[in-house]
């Protein structure tokens, strides 16, 4: 699973999403994250078809829209919209009281059918993960949650690490609200990088997969320039100190 991906949440179906995915693939991204709820799966699929990048080189994630429990029917709809035979990762978009175990059995079944190569969850805290795992045949491969220096859920991060669950950060740029924070700007100036690059690098150095969203070509390209610098321990600790969650193991 590529560490960097393009998120398409809140991107409009049609031209905006298609251009964003095309630009990301041209910039070297090999991971695209969408969802049934985003209503732009068809646009993601159109961009993939038009790209010269082979399908097998692109890691595609989409998500089940709870509380629907016909997992097979829902992933088949997503695959038709994407015009794909399978997705690389299928996630339960958020927990559903009393239905998580039933939904997860359906997720395991679609993986067995080859409709999804891996299955996971999104917005699950430690308690909900523990409850799900207790009655499951397999542990979720991924947990995708809100994670950035202001939402540094270190308790949940550590729990997922212990259970072998890949930790994926959505809104790693705090929906754009973090790039003007003085601490982030000071660190960015010190390392000669943009505030967005600093926030993404912070998450990566904590072991997270990141899926920043953008439709602008310059930002898509800039967000991919993360591999030729590293934040020092002191810089990481400064960013850690921005956390507002008190290190919770919850997902929100």
N, C-alpha and C positions, 0 to 999 in steps of 0.2 A: 504494500500500500504506500504510494508516494507520500512523503511528509508534507508536501505543499500541494494544495488543490485550489480550484476556483469554486467559490460558493455562488449560487445564483438566486438566493433568497431575495425577494422583492425586486428582482429584475423582471421587466415586462416581457410577456410572451411575444414572440416575433423577433423583430430586428434587433432589439436591445440585447436579448439573451443570445441570439445567434452570433452577433458580432462579438460579444464578450467571450463566448466559448472559442470562436475562431481565433481571436487575438491571443487568448491564453495558450491555445495549442501552438500557435506560431512562436510564442515566447518561451516554449519549452515545458509548459505544464502538461502533466499526464494524469490528471485527477480532476474530475468534475463532480460536484455534489448538488443534487437537485432533490425534489420531493413531489409527491402527488399534490400536496397542499399548495405548492408554489405555482401550479398551473402553467409551468413552462417546460415540461418534459418533452413535448413535441419539438420545441425550439432547440433544446439541447440535442435531440436526436438529429434534427436537420443539420446542425452545425457539424456533428460527428460524421454524417454521410458526406458532406461536402469537403471535409478535411482530407488531406493526403496522408495523415497519420493513421496507420493501421489500427483497426478496432482493438486488437489484442494488446496494444501498447497503451491504451487509455483506461484508467481505472474509473468506472462509473458507479456512483452511489445514488440510490433513490430511497424513498421512505414510505412505509405504510401509513395511511391516514387513519388513526384510531378514531372512534372505538370500533371500526369495522373489523369483524373477526373472520371473514372469508379471505384469509391471507392469499390463498392460491388465486382466487378471482381478482384480487386487487393487484397482485404483482403482474398477472397477465395483462391487465389494463395498462399498467405502467410500461410494460415491455412493448405493447402495441404503440403507445404514444411515443416511446423512445425509438421504435423500430429496431429493437435489439432482440437477440435470442436469450440473453441473460444479462444480469447486472453483476458487477464484481462485489457489491455490498448492498444489502437490503436491511434497513433499520426500522425498528418500531419508533415512530416519531416522538411519542411521549407515553408515560405510564397510564394505564387505565385501571382504576380500582376494580378488583374482583375478576378482571379478565386477563391479566398479564400472563398467567400460566397457560391459559387456553390459546392466546395469541402466539405465545412462544412455541407451542407445539406445532402450530401452523407454519411458523417461520422455519422450524427445523425440517418440516416436510418439503417446503419449496426448495430448501438447500439440497435435500436429498434428490430432488427431481432435476437439479442442475439449473434451475431458474435464477438462483443467486449463488455465487461462489462462496460467499461468506455472509453471515447474519449478525446483527448487533442491535443496539438500542440507542436511544437519544433521550436526554433529559432524565436519566435515572440516577438517583442518589444511592448511597451505600445501602440503606435499609431496603429499598426496592430491588436493588441488585441481589442482595442476599436472599430475599424472598423468592425472586425469580429463579436463581441458581439452585435453591433447595429442591425445587421440583422439576428441574430440567435435565435433559440428557447431556446438554453441552452448555458451556459458558459463552456468553456473548463475545464475539471477536472484538467488538468496538463499543465504546460508550462516547457519544458525541454530546458535549455540554458547553454551556457558556463559560469561557475561560480566557482571561486576559489579566494584566497586572492589577486591575481593580476588582476582578472576580477570580482571585487566586485560590481555588478550592483545593488546597494542598491535602486535606484529609481524603477527599475523593480521588485525587490523583494517586496518592499512595496506596489506597485500597485497590484501585484498578491495576496498579503496577504489581501488587502482591498476587492478584488473581490472574495475571496474564492477559488482561483486557487492554487493548490499545486505547489510548486516551486521545480524543479528537476535540479540538477547540473550534467552536463556532463563535462568531463575532470576536475574533482575536484582536481586532482594533477597537473594541468597545463601541461598535457601530459608528466609528469615526470620532467619538467623543473624547478619546484619549490623546489624540495627536497634539492637542494644544496644552496639555498639562505641563507645568514648568519642569517637573522632574524628568519627564520623558524627553522634553526638548533639550534639557541640559545634558542628558546622557547621549542623545542623538548628536549634539554638537561636539561632544567629547570624542565620539568614535567616528565622526564624519559621515553620518548616515541620516536617513530621514526618520522622523518619529515612527512612521508605520513600520519601517524595516526593523527598528529597535524592538517594537512590541512583538513582531512576528518572531524575531530571533530569540527573545526572552521565552516565548512559549516553546519553541523548538528545543532550547537548551534545558527546559524542564521535561523534555521527552514527549511533547504533544505534537500531534499532526494538526496543521493549520489550514483553514479554508477561507481566506479573506475574500470578500465580495467587492467587485468593482466592474464597471462597464467601460471605464476610460483606459485607453491603450497605454498611456504613460504610467498610470498607476499599476496596471496589470504587470507591466514589465518591471517596474521598480520593486513591486512586492516579491518578485522572483529572485532578486539579487540579495540572497541571504547567506551564501555559502563561503564568502571570502572575508568574513570578519567574525569575531566572537566577543561576547560581553564578558567582562571580568567578574570575578566573584563579588567584588564591591559594587559593581554596577547592577548585577543581578539582585543583590540584597536591597539596593535602593528601590528598584522596581517592585520587589516583593513587598516592600513596606507600604505600597499604595493599596494593598488589599483591603476591601471593605467587608469581606465575608467572614473574617476571623478564622480563615482556614477550614471552613465547613466541609463536611463530607456529603452534604446535600447537593442537589443539582441546580438549585436556584437560590 
